Amino acid sequence: MSQFEAVLFDAGDTLIRLCGSGEKLLHQAVARLGVAPPHPDEVARVWRRVLDRSSTAEEMAKGRDLSNARHREVWTALYDEAGCERLAPGLSEELYALTVSAESWEAFPDSLPTLKALRERGLRIGIVSDTGFDLRPAMDQLGLSPYLDTVVMSYEYGVCKPSTKVFLTACDQLGVRPERTLMVGDNPLTDSGGVAAGMCVFLLPRPVTTGPRGLGHILSLTGIG
């Protein structure tokens, strides 16, 4: 018998991710502006700067996931600083609109099968995500929502991981104790906050470009695999 009654998942880069590459999104945003496409090498350099800056402690400290307005402000500024406006005027706003669109997200190949297997064994399932926009439309479109018992998003509570509040809020909504809950994520700086909340935490490595996310390990930990 599993020691767990519930599993909480981070969302971005754990269950879902932006479709394709960042360069592809940038090209799509440029096309929507109706301007001449920039050189692919310059697009790649701009996106690399976005990736390098987005995960720094300085950027994460700007409170981008505490409200819709702050999320838009911080991310469009980051896109601008990374060089989007030099590629095409208005590109920062256009790229932001794409990244928060449900159509721009995809599930990892093993996300849905993992949620189905957990549900079939009677485990409660939730999402705990640092996000400044609503992920529910993407979850709906990807067919994940029917398997989710709760979705706790930072911007709705005004607090981000690793604060224990978001983890304990999810447990309360699921009706389970933290010590009977497994938290699954990919960021040791944020998702490990589940440990302070009294949970076991399983951290995934960086996702590969294609193929499954490695969520089969969760089934083994919960006594299913």
Rosetta silent file (secondary structure, phi, psi, omega in degrees, C-alpha in Angstrom):
SEQUENCE: MSQFEAVLFDAGDTLIRLCGSGEKLLHQAVARLGVAPPHPDEVARVWRRVLDRSSTAEEMAKGRDLSNARHREVWTALYDEAGCERLAPGLSEELYALTVSAESWEAFPDSLPTLKALRERGLRIGIVSDTGFDLRPAMDQLGLSPYLDTVVMSYEYGVCKPSTKVFLTACDQLGVRPERTLMVGDNPLTDSGGVAAGMCVFLLPRPVTTGPRGLGHILSLTGIG
SCORE:     score description
SCORE:     0.000 S_00000001
   1 L     0.000  136.616 -178.169    0.000    0.000    0.000 S_00000001
   2 L   -70.485  145.893  174.589    1.314    3.454   -0.908 S_00000001
   3 L   -76.790   -9.666 -175.693    2.261    5.880    1.854 S_00000001
   4 L  -104.537  142.407  173.868    0.740    8.662   -0.275 S_00000001
   5 L  -108.361  -14.311 -177.293   -2.881    9.687   -0.662 S_00000001
   6 E  -150.316  154.445  174.905   -2.215   12.622   -3.002 S_00000001
   7 E  -129.413  128.046  173.842    0.294   13.907   -5.532 S_00000001
   8 E  -104.705  138.823  179.142    0.931   17.585   -6.232 S_00000001
   9 E  -120.750  140.588  160.414    2.612   18.637   -9.449 S_00000001
  10 L   -67.069  162.239 -178.913    4.335   21.777  -10.572 S_00000001
  11 L   -99.553  -73.399 -174.672    2.991   22.771  -13.998 S_00000001
  12 E   -63.032  127.350 -178.895    5.558   24.384  -16.306 S_00000001
  13 L    67.335   10.662  172.052    8.358   22.019  -17.364 S_00000001
  14 L  -116.930  -55.214  175.273    6.855   19.291  -15.164 S_00000001
  15 L  -106.285  -33.003 -177.046    3.513   18.450  -16.795 S_00000001
  16 E  -134.726  162.836  175.529    3.383   21.014  -19.614 S_00000001
  17 E  -154.559  165.211  175.820    5.725   23.223  -21.611 S_00000001
  18 E   -64.505  139.050 -178.218    5.662   25.768  -24.412 S_00000001
  19 L   -65.136  137.004  174.934    5.262   24.089  -27.801 S_00000001
  20 L    64.809 -154.699 -179.042    8.407   23.761  -29.853 S_00000001
  21 L   -98.100  162.861  175.916   11.380   26.017  -29.274 S_00000001
  22 H   -62.745  -34.225  177.159   11.512   29.579  -28.081 S_00000001
  23 H   -60.929  -38.257  178.543   12.923   30.523  -31.440 S_00000001
  24 H   -62.962  -42.933  177.817    9.782   29.123  -33.057 S_00000001
  25 H   -62.229  -41.165  179.036    7.596   31.287  -30.818 S_00000001
  26 H   -62.309  -44.145  177.849    9.672   34.330  -31.680 S_00000001
  27 H   -62.172  -39.785  178.289    9.296   33.654  -35.401 S_00000001
  28 H   -63.077  -41.889 -179.905    5.535   33.228  -34.923 S_00000001
  29 H   -64.783  -40.957  177.272    5.333   36.525  -33.063 S_00000001
  30 H   -62.013  -43.966 -179.803    7.280   38.301  -35.817 S_00000001
  31 H   -61.555  -36.857  179.243    4.980   36.820  -38.465 S_00000001
  32 H   -67.618  -24.133  177.080    1.940   38.088  -36.555 S_00000001
  33 H   -80.918  -15.828  178.194    3.412   41.583  -36.710 S_00000001
  34 L    73.779   28.047  179.138    3.671   41.310  -40.500 S_00000001
  35 L  -109.573  168.897 -179.209    7.304   42.439  -40.711 S_00000001
  36 L   -63.480  135.192 -178.556   10.289   40.948  -42.505 S_00000001
  37 L   -66.401  136.115  176.930   11.656   37.903  -40.648 S_00000001
  38 L   -75.051  170.282  179.059   14.989   38.481  -38.857 S_00000001
  39 L   -67.117  136.191 -178.307   17.991   36.234  -39.339 S_00000001
  40 H   -54.984  -34.669 -179.954   17.581   32.923  -37.461 S_00000001
  41 H   -64.469  -38.824  179.645   20.932   33.376  -35.709 S_00000001
  42 H   -70.018  -38.194  176.062   19.815   36.686  -34.205 S_00000001
  43 H   -60.586  -43.833  179.677   16.513   35.146  -33.109 S_00000001
  44 H   -62.529  -40.002  179.769   18.435   32.329  -31.397 S_00000001
  45 H   -65.642  -41.536  179.737   20.677   34.828  -29.610 S_00000001
  46 H   -63.395  -45.533 -178.792   17.712   36.832  -28.348 S_00000001
  47 H   -65.934  -34.851  177.400   15.938   33.736  -27.042 S_00000001
  48 H   -63.286  -39.274  177.327   19.118   32.544  -25.343 S_00000001
  49 H   -65.510  -37.364  176.119   19.296   35.873  -23.513 S_00000001
  50 H   -59.924  -49.242 -178.415   15.651   35.430  -22.476 S_00000001
  51 H   -62.808  -43.780 -177.431   16.397   31.974  -21.049 S_00000001
  52 H   -64.125  -37.985 -176.556   19.595   33.087  -19.318 S_00000001
  53 H   -83.254  -31.798 -171.288   17.933   36.049  -17.616 S_00000001
  54 H   -65.683  -26.627 -176.378   14.567   34.519  -16.792 S_00000001
  55 L   -99.499    6.588  179.859   15.937   32.032  -14.264 S_00000001
  56 L   -75.659  155.018  178.773   18.211   34.435  -12.370 S_00000001
  57 H   -60.864  -35.591  179.773   17.512   35.278   -8.739 S_00000001
  58 H   -61.155  -45.535 -179.918   17.206   38.948   -9.736 S_00000001
  59 H   -68.277  -42.772 -177.093   14.385   38.252  -12.195 S_00000001
  60 H   -67.554  -21.469 -179.623   12.580   35.832   -9.917 S_00000001
  61 L   -82.329   -2.562 -176.407   12.670   38.426   -7.117 S_00000001
  62 L   -82.851    1.233  176.715   10.627   40.890   -9.193 S_00000001
  63 L    70.996   31.885 -175.053    7.327   39.303   -8.168 S_00000001
  64 L   -66.960  -20.985 -177.881    6.326   38.364  -11.706 S_00000001
  65 L  -104.578   19.642 -178.535    4.069   35.554  -10.518 S_00000001
  66 L   -97.275  -14.169  178.058    2.176   37.547   -7.894 S_00000001
  67 L  -163.299  160.031  176.525   -0.384   39.166  -10.216 S_00000001
  68 H   -59.183  -48.092 -175.237   -1.526   39.299  -13.835 S_00000001
  69 H   -64.141  -43.548 -179.745   -0.338   42.883  -14.232 S_00000001
  70 H   -66.722  -37.134  178.713    3.087   42.281  -12.697 S_00000001
  71 H   -59.471  -48.219  179.673    3.582   39.159  -14.800 S_00000001
  72 H   -63.076  -44.164 -177.804    2.974   41.090  -18.020 S_00000001
  73 H   -61.807  -48.553 -176.036    5.140   43.999  -16.911 S_00000001
  74 H   -68.014  -44.324 -176.543    8.146   41.896  -15.889 S_00000001
  75 H   -70.718  -40.823  178.686    8.104   39.535  -18.859 S_00000001
  76 H   -66.355  -34.586  175.845    7.635   42.193  -21.542 S_00000001
  77 H   -65.725  -41.134  178.440   10.473   44.182  -19.969 S_00000001
  78 H   -63.090  -44.044  178.401   12.673   41.087  -20.003 S_00000001
  79 H   -60.260  -41.254  178.637   11.845   40.443  -23.678 S_00000001
  80 H   -62.314  -48.980 -178.908   12.706   44.057  -24.471 S_00000001
  81 H   -63.175  -30.077  179.662   16.017   43.897  -22.588 S_00000001
  82 H   -76.554  -12.467  176.096   16.893   40.645  -24.352 S_00000001
  83 L   115.044    8.643 -177.798   16.591   42.381  -27.739 S_00000001
  84 H   -61.672  -41.235 -176.949   13.072   41.685  -28.986 S_00000001
  85 H   -69.073  -23.337  175.372   12.362   45.317  -29.843 S_00000001
  86 H   -74.213  -27.977  176.476   15.550   45.461  -31.904 S_00000001
  87 H   -73.258  -42.741  179.882   14.249   42.534  -33.936 S_00000001
  88 L  -165.640  129.421  177.181   10.860   44.181  -34.505 S_00000001
  89 L   -59.390  133.629 -179.019    8.979   47.005  -32.767 S_00000001
  90 L    87.758   -0.155 -175.317    6.105   45.607  -30.719 S_00000001
  91 H   -68.710  -33.314 -178.700    7.630   42.130  -30.584 S_00000001
  92 H   -60.884  -46.548  179.104    7.806   42.014  -26.784 S_00000001
  93 H   -66.837  -39.993 -179.162    4.041   42.430  -26.406 S_00000001
  94 H   -66.531  -40.363  178.398    3.310   40.043  -29.271 S_00000001
  95 H   -66.120  -39.672  178.225    5.592   37.384  -27.824 S_00000001
  96 H   -61.667  -44.656  179.429    3.979   37.774  -24.412 S_00000001
  97 H   -58.260  -36.800  178.479    0.518   37.316  -25.911 S_00000001
  98 H   -68.771  -43.889 -173.204    1.700   34.073  -27.499 S_00000001
  99 H   -69.895  -23.660  178.749    3.304   32.665  -24.368 S_00000001
 100 L   -97.175    4.137  178.174    0.166   33.099  -22.246 S_00000001
 101 L   -82.345  136.222 -179.850   -2.115   31.623  -24.908 S_00000001
 102 H   -58.253  -32.273 -177.381   -3.449   28.125  -24.184 S_00000001
 103 H   -68.580  -14.554 -177.269   -2.682   27.121  -27.774 S_00000001
 104 H   -89.139    1.329 -175.161    1.053   27.661  -27.168 S_00000001
 105 E  -113.742  148.830  177.078    1.328   24.884  -24.568 S_00000001
 106 E  -134.469  154.578  175.975    1.720   21.122  -24.875 S_00000001
 107 E   -91.931  148.011  171.979    1.742   18.263  -22.384 S_00000001
 108 L   -65.222  150.064 -175.457    4.685   15.917  -22.066 S_00000001
 109 L   -56.067  -29.406 -177.386    3.881   12.504  -23.606 S_00000001
 110 L   -98.728    5.171 -178.873    3.748   10.798  -20.208 S_00000001
 111 H   -67.360  -55.015 -177.656    1.740   13.501  -18.379 S_00000001
 112 H   -63.621  -46.029  177.011   -1.753   12.295  -19.198 S_00000001
 113 H   -59.039  -35.113  179.331   -0.984    8.566  -18.750 S_00000001
 114 H   -67.944  -45.051  178.652    0.566    9.328  -15.359 S_00000001
 115 H   -62.974  -40.472  178.270   -2.452   11.318  -14.168 S_00000001
 116 H   -61.301  -44.813 -178.593   -4.785    8.579  -15.388 S_00000001
 117 H   -64.508  -39.907  178.200   -2.832    5.884  -13.534 S_00000001
 118 H   -64.872  -42.640 -179.436   -2.833    7.923  -10.307 S_00000001
 119 H   -65.189  -40.534 -179.662   -6.561    8.563  -10.560 S_00000001
 120 H   -62.172  -26.909  177.708   -7.285    4.877  -11.218 S_00000001
 121 L   -90.969    5.303  174.548   -5.527    4.045   -7.948 S_00000001
 122 L    83.650   11.383  179.133   -7.665    6.573   -6.090 S_00000001
 123 L   -79.816  144.859  173.877   -4.997    9.186   -5.401 S_00000001
 124 E   -80.015  147.533 -173.854   -5.967   12.846   -5.213 S_00000001
 125 E  -132.745  135.438  178.150   -4.149   15.100   -7.702 S_00000001
 126 E  -141.990  164.971  175.167   -3.336   18.796   -7.626 S_00000001
 127 E  -114.818  134.789  170.979   -1.276   21.502   -9.301 S_00000001
 128 E  -126.747  107.041 -170.815    0.847   24.002   -7.354 S_00000001
 129 E  -130.027  135.284  167.483    2.278   26.521   -9.806 S_00000001
 130 L   -82.784  107.661 -177.910    4.120   29.822   -9.678 S_00000001
 131 L  -152.718  147.690  177.705    2.363   31.637  -12.512 S_00000001
 132 L  -103.753    8.199  176.671    1.072   35.097  -13.254 S_00000001
 133 L  -143.403  161.953 -173.489   -1.643   33.940  -15.647 S_00000001
 134 L   -74.940  119.809  179.121   -4.381   31.323  -15.618 S_00000001
 135 L   -88.067   -7.687 -175.006   -3.145   27.893  -16.690 S_00000001
 136 H   -60.607  -41.709  177.996   -6.600   26.306  -16.577 S_00000001
 137 H   -58.011  -38.916  177.315   -7.418   26.962  -20.269 S_00000001
 138 H   -67.005  -42.303  178.155   -4.228   25.148  -21.289 S_00000001
 139 H   -62.281  -39.945  177.467   -5.004   22.278  -18.911 S_00000001
 140 H   -61.323  -49.123 -175.367   -8.523   22.082  -20.347 S_00000001
 141 H   -64.767  -32.194 -177.329   -7.283   22.036  -23.924 S_00000001
 142 L   -88.545    0.044  176.331   -4.667   19.379  -23.198 S_00000001
 143 L    78.317   16.357 -178.903   -7.164   17.069  -21.491 S_00000001
 144 L   -89.018  -27.807 -172.264   -5.504   17.235  -18.071 S_00000001
 145 H   -55.957  -39.107 -178.998   -8.242   19.063  -16.158 S_00000001
 146 H   -60.359  -17.116 -177.533  -10.559   16.041  -15.610 S_00000001
 147 H  -102.157    3.916 -177.483   -7.805   14.434  -13.527 S_00000001
 148 L  -104.958  128.370  178.796   -7.084   17.472  -11.340 S_00000001
 149 L   -91.434  -21.987  175.634   -8.821   17.910   -8.004 S_00000001
 150 E  -157.445  152.115  175.197   -7.341   21.337   -7.324 S_00000001
 151 E  -132.789  114.423  179.946   -5.173   23.964   -9.031 S_00000001
 152 E  -109.604  112.925 -177.836   -3.325   26.430   -6.788 S_00000001
 153 E  -113.658  135.118 -170.803   -1.711   29.278   -8.735 S_00000001
 154 H   -56.264  -40.402 -174.093    0.494   31.848   -7.039 S_00000001
 155 H   -66.706  -21.486  178.560   -1.087   34.943   -8.570 S_00000001
 156 H   -81.050  -15.884 -177.692   -4.468   34.032   -7.058 S_00000001
 157 H  -116.744   -8.002  178.620   -3.005   33.867   -3.540 S_00000001
 158 L    68.996   25.244  178.671   -0.331   36.561   -3.745 S_00000001
 159 L  -150.896  143.665 -176.979    2.432   34.212   -2.632 S_00000001
 160 L  -113.120  160.776  167.552    4.930   32.010   -4.471 S_00000001
 161 L   -60.848  146.965   13.478    6.813   28.840   -3.735 S_00000001
 162 L   -90.233   15.234  177.043    8.832   27.985   -1.670 S_00000001
 163 L   -52.669  136.740 -179.808    6.350   29.484    0.826 S_00000001
 164 H   -69.043  -18.280 -175.182    4.612   26.670    2.640 S_00000001
 165 H   -56.852  -45.092 -175.820    1.271   28.476    2.238 S_00000001
 166 H   -67.841  -37.073  179.005    0.688   27.319   -1.345 S_00000001
 167 H   -68.202  -44.481 -178.594    1.529   23.695   -0.554 S_00000001
 168 H   -69.957  -32.003  175.606   -0.628   23.623    2.575 S_00000001
 169 H   -62.247  -43.997  178.644   -3.470   25.346    0.733 S_00000001
 170 H   -62.214  -41.941  179.068   -3.432   22.557   -1.866 S_00000001
 171 H   -62.593  -42.855  178.609   -3.437   19.912    0.889 S_00000001
 172 H   -60.258  -42.691 -178.857   -6.389   21.584    2.592 S_00000001
 173 H   -68.850  -28.232  178.259   -8.322   21.670   -0.667 S_00000001
 174 H   -86.360  -16.891 -178.102   -7.567   17.996   -1.292 S_00000001
 175 L    73.445   34.843  179.650   -8.401   17.001    2.272 S_00000001
 176 L  -128.078  155.647  177.146   -5.067   15.233    2.847 S_00000001
 177 L   -82.275  148.381  179.812   -2.252   15.673    5.340 S_00000001
 178 H   -55.479  -39.266 -177.733    1.119   16.959    4.052 S_00000001
 179 H   -69.248  -10.657  176.563    2.934   13.833    5.220 S_00000001
 180 H  -106.054   17.409 -175.256    0.633   11.787    2.991 S_00000001
 181 E  -123.319  136.144  175.224    1.344   13.991   -0.029 S_00000001
 182 E  -105.136  128.249  176.300    4.065   13.744   -2.677 S_00000001
 183 E  -103.043  130.540 -178.510    5.193   16.952   -4.408 S_00000001
 184 E  -120.180  124.319  179.453    6.669   16.621   -7.908 S_00000001
 185 E  -153.115 -166.922 -177.485    8.556   19.471   -9.554 S_00000001
 186 L  -133.505   -6.271 -175.792   11.723   20.502  -11.359 S_00000001
 187 L  -114.177  111.948 -178.156   13.037   23.576   -9.517 S_00000001
 188 L   -66.002  -22.731 -179.423   14.998   22.952   -6.297 S_00000001
 189 L   -75.382  -26.841 -174.786   14.699   26.630   -5.310 S_00000001
 190 L  -115.110  -50.799 -174.816   10.896   26.626   -5.304 S_00000001
 191 L   -68.632  -24.308  179.053    9.434   23.123   -5.343 S_00000001
 192 L   -68.548   -8.743  175.017   11.601   21.999   -2.432 S_00000001
 193 H   -60.420  -19.929  176.527    9.428   24.230   -0.250 S_00000001
 194 H   -61.289  -27.024  178.992    7.171   21.209    0.010 S_00000001
 195 H   -64.799  -44.718  178.679    9.721   19.712    2.410 S_00000001
 196 H   -64.657  -24.342  177.743    9.192   22.559    4.877 S_00000001
 197 L   -82.144   -5.756  177.735    5.455   21.948    4.526 S_00000001
 198 L    99.904   11.412 -177.714    5.974   18.351    5.658 S_00000001
 199 L   -98.887  162.493  162.975    5.831   16.611    2.275 S_00000001
 200 E   -83.895  141.378 -177.797    8.116   14.275    0.411 S_00000001
 201 E  -125.662  132.890  175.986    9.421   16.022   -2.719 S_00000001
 202 E  -115.744  119.402 -178.314   10.591   14.442   -5.958 S_00000001
 203 E  -103.370  127.497  178.583   12.610   16.722   -8.266 S_00000001
 204 L   -85.764  152.476  173.443   12.894   15.935  -11.952 S_00000001
 205 L   -73.588  176.606  176.906   16.004   16.763  -14.013 S_00000001
 206 L   -56.503  140.266  179.398   15.872   19.276  -16.864 S_00000001
 207 L   -68.913  145.715  174.946   13.446   18.126  -19.564 S_00000001
 208 L   -81.138  167.309 -175.402   14.890   16.705  -22.754 S_00000001
 209 L   -63.749  -41.185 -179.972   13.947   18.190  -26.117 S_00000001
 210 L  -134.141  166.203  175.354   11.643   15.336  -27.092 S_00000001
 211 L    90.800 -178.177 -175.741   10.107   12.275  -25.489 S_00000001
 212 L   -66.387  160.976 -177.575    8.610   11.569  -22.061 S_00000001
 213 L   -84.803  -15.952 -175.701    9.319   13.667  -18.980 S_00000001
 214 L    95.313   22.375 -177.582   10.252   10.738  -16.754 S_00000001
 215 L   -74.852   -7.769  176.115    7.025   10.777  -14.766 S_00000001
 216 H   -58.986  -26.265  177.470    7.019    6.978  -14.612 S_00000001
 217 H   -61.363  -31.138 -178.814    9.138    7.327  -11.477 S_00000001
 218 H   -65.192  -38.097  178.934    6.113    8.812   -9.753 S_00000001
 219 H   -63.154  -37.652  177.044    4.155    5.634  -10.347 S_00000001
 220 H   -66.898  -41.527 -179.279    6.899    3.622   -8.665 S_00000001
 221 H   -66.181  -28.769 -179.350    6.997    5.960   -5.678 S_00000001
 222 L   -95.456    8.224  175.629    3.242    5.698   -5.233 S_00000001
 223 L    80.173   18.418 -178.824    3.265    1.910   -5.481 S_00000001
 224 L   -99.283  -45.326 -175.891    1.732    1.735   -8.953 S_00000001
 225 L   -74.534    0.000    0.000    4.659    1.007  -11.263 S_00000001
